[in-house]
Amino acid sequence: MSGKTKILYVEDEPFLGRIVKESLESRNYEVLMVTDGREAVPLFQSAQPDICVLDVMLPHVDGYSIAAEIRKVSPAMPIIFVTAKTQTHDLLKAFEVGGNDYLRKPFSLEELIARVNNLLQLMQPNSKPQKQDFFQIGRYQFNVARYELTFGGQVRKLSHREASLLQVLAAHQNATVSRKHVLMYVWGDDSFFNSRNLDVYISKLRDYLKEDSQLQITTIKGVGYHFSVA
């Protein structure tokens, strides 16, 4: 056992792929790379990676199809899409087929590593939001300890549950967090009653954050929420 995080990387642009692969390997990751979509699932099955990083537009088999096949054999496998596509329906499709996160090209290696590490941590059982008392969320400032959300000098006092929900989302900015994880963190159980309450609180937070158009809480049906922060 090498102890290294093993990444399946599927990318059909040879120059970009080589740069990313070599850069990740220099940071002590093990990278298994293919450029043809047909080779991705067989390599996944033989190599058993810790996480998959998939381009969307690939020869023969696209990234969405690869993710769907991986999901059939490994429901908990973390999957990150990287793509030049920028439309909202592309983002939604990425999550519908089983993706956990979505990274738009061009991206920095530091951002990719941060997404990989965050997703691996998030997928661990009983993972909790990082202990942090202050978050910058787009143009908003969120003081966790004081339950205060500030925008342009105006301060909104949050309830305990509103603050707890915003905290778990803010701790996973630009990542996907499961509905069950949110329910367990905010309410301590995932009962139907609390699930309906969660829908109400999500609507409240969307309203509270509406002054910054770059912020978006996207509901991924059957999965959870993706909190996009530009």
Order of alpha helices (4+ residues) and beta strands (2+ residues): beta-alpha-beta-alpha-beta-alpha-beta-alpha-beta-alpha-beta-beta-beta-beta-alpha-beta-alpha-alpha-beta-beta
